[in-house]
Amino acid sequence: MVRWGMSLFPDEFYLALSHRRRIGRFPRIKNPATFNELMLARCLRPDPRWKDLSDKLNVRAYVRNRIGEKYLIPLIAAPDVFTRAIFDLLPSSFVMKASHGSGFVEVVWDKSRTSFDALQRRANEWLGIDYYRIGRERHYRGIRPRIFFEKLLLDSAGKVPADLKMHVFGRGPDGPVIYTGVIADRFGDARADIYDAHWNRLDLAWGSYARSKCASPRPSNWEELTNIAMRLADGLGYVRVDLYAPDDQVYFGELTFTPGGGTMPYTPDRCDYEWGRILKEATYTPPES
C-alpha cells in the first residue's frame, strides 16, 4: 500500500523519500554533494543522449562505432514479437533480455528444460513494466520495450564471467579515475567487491551484496579493459561501463548513467561523500535554477 501510494508522488518527492528510506537521510537535491545525491539530480535532469545509450539494443550501434563489433555479445534475435517460431529457432542455451531497463535478464542454460510459454510469460511481464516509474530515472522514459536474445557467455570453466562495473569518472594526475565493482557468481551465491584503478580492493561494500573472502586477481588484460572503458565514456562525463572478460576476451554489457538510481547504500558511508567529491571535481556542473 505504501509503495502504491508513493507511485502517485511527483518525481522529486518520490526520489527524496526513496533516498531517505535506503540511505537514512533526506537528500540535498538542489545542492547535491554525495554521489547518491548527484545521481538523483541526474535522474531529474538527464542528458538527452542518455535515452538512446540506455536502450540495450540502440546502444550497440554506439559501441560498434566506438570500439568495434568484436566487443559486442553476439545477438541471436531481436524480434518485434516473440513467437513460438522464434523460440524454436533459438539455440540450446542463450540469454533473454529486455531493452528498456535494468535487471531484465533470464539465463537459459538448457532450452529443453523450459518452454515457449514460460519465456513468453516472463517476456510479457517485462514488457508491461514502465521502468521509469520504478525509479524515476527520466532518461528511461520513452525507450521502446523490446525482447532480445544474446549468446550465453561462459568462460573456459563453463561459468558465467564476473560482471565488471567500471565507474569511469575521467582522468586525474595519476591516470584514469576508475572504481570497478566486481560481481562474481551473479546468478548463484553472488559476491561483490570494489577495486581502484590500480586494482587495490577497497574496504567497501555496496547495496545488499556480501564481500568476497579474498580479493580477486587483477585481470591479465586490465589495461585493455581500462582503455575500452575510457573510450566508451569519452565525451559523456561520468558513466558506469559494464564489461565482461572471460578468458582474456572483452565484451560490452551496458552503459549506466545513474547507478542505483541515487538510492544505493555504501558501507562505510564516507564513500558516498568521497565519490561525490570526485564526481563534482571531474564533471559536475550545477543545474540551472
N, C-alpha and C positions, 0 to 999 in steps of 0.2 A: 504494500500500500504506500509506504514511504517513497519507494523508487518510482511508482506510478505518479505520485504527487509531484516529485521533483521534475518529472518529464515535462511538466507544464511551465516550469520556470524559464525566464529568459536565460540566454547562454551565459552571460557574465555571472549571474546569481547561481546558476547551476554549477558552474566551474568553481566558484568560491566555496560552495558547500561541499563539493566533491573533494576539493583540496583540504578543507578543514577535517573532513572525515578520515582521509587517508594519511595526511601529513601531520595533523594535530594542531594546525594554526590557520588562521584566515590569511589569504594571500594579499600582497600589495600589487594588484593588477595594474594600477595606474603608474606605479613607480617600482617595477619588478627588480629584485636583487638576486634571489636564489635561482638556480637552474629551473626548478619546477615553476616558479612564478614567470620566468621568461617563456617557458613552454606554454603557459596559459595565455600570455599576451600574443604568442604566435597563433594559438588556436583561434583567437578572436580576430586577428588581423593577419591572415595568411598572405604570403606572396602568391600572386596569380599563377606562377609556374608550378606551384606545388600540386595542384589538382592533377595535371597530366602525369607528373612524376610519381604521384602516389597511386596511380592506376597501375595495377600489377601487370596488365597487358601493354598499355601505352608506353610504359617506361622502358620496355625492351628496345624500342627504336632509339631512345636516348643512349642506352648502354651500348647498342650496336655502333652508333656513331662515335661515341667517346673512346671505347676500348676494344670494340670488335665482337663479332658474332661468337667467337670461341668461348667467351666468358658467360654466355647465356645458357641456362639449363635447357636442354633440348625440349622444344614444345611439341607435344604429341597431337593435341587437338584443342581448338578454341571455338566450339560450335555456337551458333546463335541460339540453338535449342539442344539440350541434352536429350537424346533419344536412345531407344534400345539399340538401334543400328550403330550409333556412336559407341555405346558400351561394348557391343560385340567386336568392334574393331580395335579396342584398347588392348595393349599387351598384358601379360600376366601380372606385372607389377607396375605401379605408377603412383603419382600424387595428384589428387584433385584439389584445386584451389578456386577461390573467387577473387575477382578483380578489384572490389570496391572497399576493402577494409583489411584489418589485421586479424590473424588468428583463424582464418578460413582455410584450414589445411586438413586433408584426410589422406593418410598414407595407406595405400593398398599394397600389401606385401604379396598377396595371392588372390587374383581375381576370382578363382573358383570358390573362395571362402566368403564371398559377398554376393551381391546381386544388383541388377539394374535398379530394382525397386528401392533397395536400401540406399543406394547412392543418389537416386533421384529425390528421395525424401530429404536427405541431407542438403542436396543442391537447392531444393525449393526453400528449405529453411534459411539458408544463407541469402538467397536472392530476395527473400522477404524482409531482410534486415536493412534498415536505413542506418548505416554505420555512423553518419554524422550525429544522429540523435543519441547514440550511446555515450559519446564523449565530448560532443560539441566541438570537434575539430573541424572547422568550417571548410577547409580545403577538400574534405571528403564529400561535400555536397555536390550533387550532380554527376558523380562518377557513375558511369553505366555499369550496373551489376552484370557480370558475365562469369560463367563457369569455364575453367580450362584445365588441361591435363598436361603434366610435365613428366619427364623421365624421373624415376626414383634414383636419387644419388646415393651410392653406397661406396664405402671405402674398401680396401683390399680384405678387410676382416668381415665384410658383409654388414657393417653398421652404418647408420645414418651419420654423416660427419657433423662435427660440432658446428654450431651457429656462431659466427664471429660478428658481433655487433660493434662496429667501429665508429665511435663518436668522433667525428672529424671537426675540430674547432678551427683549424687553419695552421699557420706556421709561426713558430716562435724563434727566438735567437738560437735555440739548440736543435732546430729542425721541426718536423711536423708535430703538432699537438693533437695526439690521438689517445683516447682511452677505449680499450676494447673489452667488451663483455663477452665472455665465452660460455655458451650454454652447451653442456655436454649431456648426451643421452636425453635429448629433449622429449622423446616420446616414451621414456621409461622412467628411471629414477633421476630426474633432471637435477643438475648441479650447475651453479653459475659463479664465475669469478671475474674480476676486473683487473686488467693489466694496463700499465702506462706504455708510452711509445717505445720504451727500452725493454719491454716485457718483464717488468717487475710487478709481481702480484701485489695488489693493494689490500689493505686491511679494510675491506669494504664489501657490504652485501647490499643487494637491491631487491625490492619487491618481496615476494614470499619465497624466493629461491634460497636453498641452503648452499653453503660454500663447499667446495671440494676439500678432501682431507689434505691434499697436497697440490702444489702448483703444476700446471701442465708445461711440458717443454715448449720452448719457443718454436713456432713453425719454421721449418727449414727455408721456406720461401717467404719469410716475413717481409723482406724488402720489396718483393713483388706485390704482396698484399697491401702494404703501405702505399706504394706507388699507385696502384689501381684505385684505392680509396680516395687518394688525393685528386686523381684525375677526374673521378666521378663527382667529387664535391666542388671542384674548381668553379668559381663564379656563383656558387649557391650559398656562400656563407656556411654557418654551422649545418651539418646534416649527419644523421647516422646512416652509415653504409653497411649493409649486411652482406657478408660473403661466406662462402664455404670453401674449404681447402682439403678435399680428400686426396691423399697420396700425391701431394705437391701440385695438384691441379687447382685452379681457381674458378669458382662460379659465383655469379651475382645472385643475391637474394632479393633485396628491395632497398628503397630509399625511404627513410623516415624522418620527418621534419619536426615532429612534436612527440618524441618518445615518452611513453607513459601518460600522454595527454595532460601533463602538468600535475599528476597525482601519484607519482612513483616514490615511495619511501626509500631513502638511502640511510644505511646504518654503517658508521655514525653519521648523524645529521649534518655535521660540518661539511661533508662532501657537497650537499645541496648548495651551500654558500660558496664553496671553492669553485665548483663548476660554473656557478652563476657569475662569479668574478671573471673567470677565464672567458666565458662567452661574451660578456659585456665588453671586455677589452679587445676581443677579436673581431666581433661582428655586430654588436648591438647598436642600433640607432633608436632613440626614444620615439615612440609613436607620436603623430601629430595630434594636438589637442582638439 
